[in-house]
Amino acid sequence: MSALDDLRLGAVTALDAVTACLDALRRVDAETNAVAAFEDERAQADAARLDEAFAATGPVGPLHGLPITVKDWIDVEGFVCAGDGGRSPERRPEQDATVVARLRRAGAVVVAKTRPWGAGPRVTHPLDPARSVGGSSSGEAVVVATGASPLGIGSDSGGSIRLPAAWCGVYGLKPTAGLVPTTGHFPRVGALSDGRTQIGPLARTVDDLERVLGVIAGPDWRDGGVVPVPVRSSASVDLSGARIAVVGGAGIAQPEVTDAVERAAAVFEAAGATRVAWIDSWLDDGLDVTERYWDRTGLTGAEAAGQLWDWDRYRRRYLQAAEHVDLVLSPAAKEAAPVDREIGREDFLFTLPASLTGSPAVVVPWGRDDAEMPLSVQIVGRPWEDHRVLAAARILEGE
């Protein structure tokens, strides 16, 4: 974040940075419908207070003055938060979600709320308005991809950060389940009601993902699913002896996508990693368990119990395999951003397993297809090894 360096050195004021960001977001929104709500006076007042504090004592926190955007499903005090499907268009929460409060304490300024898929006008792709952005953190992926927002905060249940990140060509991280509180997500989620949903960042560099993860992680004594596991640095990771399984997607994904995965695998092997086998039916079983979860309100008691049993068995089978495998490399999606259509369940085929197992997963932009649309790969790690996933992403970022 060179812009962050300028802010922390005082070369740019927080107010100037926020004002420029608001201008850029309005230009992008006019073309893409990516923004759900602006509150300029609130954002500029927050920036002015940071400038006053800077003049008195220096930068406020590691993100001093950084403009950020937040998905509409995550509470920001003073901003409208309509929630899933725009269910509550006049709702204005009186306090921040935990992640937002932590980002603000670190010096970030929320400048806008972004539009999720399916809420209001269609969010269009920044490179080709005829293409799909993916969902549900759609607006976040667009404003980050265009550079209008330096950092986005989204949420991901089965791929809602990762799919739009992949189709727009940005980095997206779903942290380990239980690392980042979901307090203040609307609709409310929790470890027992929906242990898949996690809040995480979208950004244009791995550095930005890692810096923000260190700010938002840790217990808040509200979310009962969060445990006090420290966030380790990716700099501590040596992947020269890593064991990497490759789920290439042959027969499922477009040839350009499978080629991208193989190119990424070759980079890891050149860095000293060893390619190893992975679980048969990993994708099909993940889709089956998830589809029954999505349809759970129509299940009988016995069917619901069977779904939970199969989910537990899926996690156990994964952990047994992961004991001997450090990372799983796969497509993030079966194709590059398609011509706009309804988002189907199979669009999340490659992202569902990490959600079911609570594993950290990062989407890494990785080339373009023949139509110059972004291609991406996904790296999945063992639970609580977010630092290892980010270290692997750095290897690809450096190519």
Buried (B, 14 or more C-beta within 10 A) or exposed (E): BEBBEBBBEBEBBBBBBBBBBBEBBBEBBEEBBBBBBBBEEBBBBBBBBBBEBBEEEEBBBBBBBBBBBBBBBBBBBBBBBBBBBBEBEEEBBEEBBBBBBBBBEBBBBBBBBBBBBBBBEBBBBBBBEEBBBBBBBBBBBBBBBBEBBBBBBBBBBBBBBBBBBBBBBBBBBBBBBBBBBBBBBBEEBBBEEBBBBBBBBBBBBBBBBBBBBBBBBBBBEEBEBBBEBEBBEBEEBEBEEBBBBBBBBEEBBBEBBBBBBBBBBEBBEEBEBEBBEBBEEBBEBBBBBBBBBEEEEEBEEEEBEEBEEBBEEBBEBBEEBBEEBBBBBBBBBBBBBBEBEEBEEBBBBBBBBBBBBBBBBBBBBBBBBEEEBBBBBBBBBBBBBBBBBBBBBBBBBEE
